[in-house]
């Protein structure tokens, strides 16, 4: 007897989305375009053997900058009533040991967003009722935690679809292309249209191709690193540029180029807060996140430290490099800290 084919999880897909284009059960989105050819194209950019760490220290930007996320808290683990800090492993040996436990917010500092980080209320069934949906029509139905217990556990989180582990397993290694907005416009806070972005790219002769990872240098993370994370939050919030997520030309360009992922050195890649038309009934507060994560499976990287790489590329008349940036293989996670490495 033939088995019934599993029912597709959606009937309607959002406008300007690619749901189903990579398969009904796809959880990689545009990352599928980072194939063997793109890895080889990235490797072909290695001429000098120089590497650049593109991560901030994971205790940056600074304490108190986010109400929902905090810097890592590192403490020694306790073993048989003793803290494993500078501890003699055995009275009969001369080995010393240190072991840590870390309370860790994986999206506090340099990070990748997974596709389950941002979803939307959307009528995917065509029944007239909006329901919570994520990239390719996935839902979290059946995984909502029971918070009535005393143990504070959230069972089922590791089973959440679209977790960051899928990007880790794929590898996230390919060709990076850097656009140095900061070199032309400084660190002034502003909303960047596609026309403005295209002008900078044309002046620097930067081109982006299908499967590339676009990296945007605004200078924001450089400011954080320059001051060792000790920058007043009011200064940070009044600093740095971001893409205009409501610019239809920008969204169309992202679709047409086939960019596999977008990275920036600011908090959210896009300019926040975004603006909505006065007659809008209800719309996305983070429209670029909606377009990339929810509609098209394009990972977003935030708070990457790009300043030293940008300087070297400019001095050497280049914009492309090998980028290696796998997230943690943490099942079900909505995002992950990452230590990206650029090799030139």
N, C-alpha and C positions, 0 to 999 in steps of 0.2 A: 504494500500500500504506500502511495506517495504521501510524504509528510506535507502538511499545509505550510505554505510559504508564510513566514512571519509578516504580520501586518505592518505596513509603513507607519511610523509614529506621527506623521503629519499628512494632511490633505492639501493645505494651503501653506505656502512659504512666503516669508516677508518679501516685499518689493526690494529689488537690488541685492538679493541674497544669493548664495550659491548652494543652499541646502540640497543635498542629494547629488551634486555634481561629482563628488569624490566617492559616492556610494551611500546607501541608506544608513549604514552604521558607522560612517566615518567619524573619527574623533581627532583628526589632525588638521583639517581645513587646508589652508594655503601652505602649511608646512609640507604637504605632499609634494610641493614644487621644489623643495630642497632635496634633490635627488643626487645620484652619483655624479652626474654631469656638473651640478652646481658645486658640489664639494671639490671637484677637480678644478673648477674655475676659481674657487677660493684659494686652493693650493697654488695655482699659477701666479697669484699675486704675491707670493713669498719670494722676495728678492734679497733681503738683507739678513733674515733670521732674527730680527728684533721683535720682542714681544711687549705688549702693553696690557697692564691690568686695568680693566674697565669697571671695576667695582669700587665704590666707597667703602670705608670701614663700616662694618655692619652695625656699629653703634651710632652711626650718622644717618640722617641729618643732625638732629639734636633732640634731647629730651623735651617732651611737652609739645612738640610740633604737631602731633596727631592725638586726638582724643580717643581714638580707637586702637592705636598701635603704640607700642613702647619699645625702647632699645632692648637688646638681649640681656637677660639676667643670668650670669654664670656663677654657679656655686659648686663646691666639691660634694660628691655623693657621700652618703653615710654608709659605712659597712661595719656591722657588728658594733655599733655605737661609736665608731671613730670616723672622723672626716678623712676622706682620701685626699689629703693635701700635704705634700711633702712627707708622706707616711712611709715608714719602713715596712716593706712588704712582708717580711718575716724576721723574727728575732735571730734566726740562723743565717740570714742573708744580708747583704749590704745594699740591696736594691731599694730605691725610693720610687714611689708611685704617686701620680696625680690623676684623678678621674673627675669629670665634670657632669653636672646636669644643667641644661640650658632651658630657660623659659623663653620661647623664641616666637616672634611675630614674623613669618616668612616674607611679608610684604612691607616691612618697615623701611628697608633701605633698598639697595640695588636689587631689582626683581624682574621676574616674568609674571605676567597675568595669564592664568589658564582660561579656558573658555567657560568654565563654570563660575568665574569671578563675576561676570555681569550677564544677566538675562533680561527678559522683557515679559510683560503681560501681552500675550498675542493669541489670537484665535487661530490655532493651527488645525483644529478639527473641522472648521467651517460650520460650527453649530451656533455661531453668534455670540459665544461666551469666551472672554479672554481668560487664559490660564497661564501660569508661570512656565515659560519655555526658555531653552538655551540653544546654543548652536546646533544645527541639524535636527531641531525638534526635540531634543532630549529634555526630560523632566527629572525632578528629584522626588517624584512620587514614591511613597513607601520608605523614604530615607529620613523623613523629618524626625529629629530626635525627641525622645521622651525626657523632659526636664523635671519630672516629678520626683525622681530619685535623689538620694543624698550623695551619690558618688560623682556627680557632675560629668558622667560619661555621655558621649554622643555616639551611640552604636550605629554602624552603617556608613560612617563618613568615608571610610576607605573604599566603599563600593560606589561612591558618587561618580557618575559618568563625567567625562571631559576633564578629569583631574590632570594635574601637571605631569604625572608620571608618563603620559603618552608622549609629551615633548622630550622628556628625558630619554625614553627608549629610542626615539627617532634619532637623537643625537644633537640637534640644533648646531650643526657645523656647516658653514657655507661661505658665500661671499658677502661681506659687508660693504656698504657704500655710504660714505659720510658726507652730509651736507653741513657746511660750516656757516650757519646763520650768524653766529656770534662774531665772526671775523668782519662782517659787513655792518652789523646793526648793534653790536654790544649786548648788554644784559638788560636793556629796557624791557619792562613788562608790556607785551602787546599781543593781540590776536592776529595770527598770520594767515592770510588768504593763500589760495593756490597760486594766484598771479604773483604774489610777493615771493613765495617759495621758488617758483619757476624762474624768476628773475635772478635769484642768487645762484641757482643751479646752472643757468646759462652763463652767468659771469665767470663761474669757476669751471665751466665745461664738465659738469657732473651729469652722468646719465645712469638711469636705473633700469634694470631689465627683469624679466620674468624670473621669479625665484630668489631674487636678491633680498637681503635684509637691510632696510633703510635705517640709518643712524643719524639723528638730528642733534647737532651740537648748538645749544643755546647758551651755555656758560653757567647754568644754574648749579649743577653739581660741583663745578670748578670753584665757585664761590664758597660752597660748603667746605670743600677740602682745603682751600686756602686759609680758612679761618678755623680749621681743625674742628669743625662742627659747631663752634660757638658763635652762631649767628642768630640774632634775635628773630623770633618767629614772625614779627611784624615786618621785618626787613625781607625775609624770605618770601612772604606772601605778596609783597609789592615788587618782586623781582622776577625777571625771566619771561620768555615768550612761550607761546604754545600754538598749535595748529587750530584753525577755526573749523571745528567739527560740523558746523552747519553750512559750510561752503560747498554747494553741489559740485562745483568744478573740482574741488579737492577729492571728494568722494568718488567722482567719476574717474579721475586720474588713478586713484588707488586701485579701482576695479580694472582699468585698462592695462596698467603696467604689469599686473600680476605679482606685485610685491608680496613676499612670503611672510614678513614680520616687520614691525615698525618699533624703533627704539628711540628714546630721548633721554636727556639728562635732567629732565624736570619731573614734577610729581605725577603727571598724568598724560603726557604726550600732547594732549589737547589743552586749549585755553579754558580755564575754569574760573568763574562761572561762565557758561555759554549763554547766549541770548536766544530767546524764542520769539516767534512772531506774536504780536499782540492778540491775534485771534486764535492762537493755538489752543485746542481743547486740552490735550495732554500729550506730552512729548518726552523724549529722552533728555535727561539732564546732562548726560555724557554722550553726545551724539556720535563722536568718533569711536568710543568704546562700543556703542550699539552697532555701528557699521562694521567694525573690525571683529570684535569678539562674538557678538550675537549673530550677526548676519552672515559673515564670510569666513570665520575661523582664521583670523589674522592675529597672532599673538602680539601683545604690546609689552615692551620693556621700559621700565621707568627708573629714574634716578641712577642711570649709568654714568660713570665718570669718563667723559670723552675728551677732556681738555688737552692732555698731553698727546694723545693720538692725533687730535685735530691739528695741533701745532706741527707735529712731525710731518703729517701728510701735506700740509700747506707748504712747508719749507721744501719738500721734495716733489711738489707738483703732482701729487697723487690724491685719489679719493677712495680707492678700493683696497681691500685687505682680506685675509683669511680670518673669519670670526668663528670662535669655538665657545659656545655658551650653553651647555646643558644645564637644566635646572636639577633640583633634587628629585630623585625617583621616589616621591612621597605620594602614595596612592590616595586619590580623592581630593588632593589639596587644591585650593582656589588660586594659589600662586606659590612662588618659590623664590627665595634668595638665590642669587647666581653670582659667580665670579667669572665674568666673561674675559676672554683673552683674545686680543687682536695680534696677528702676526703679519709682519710686512716684509 
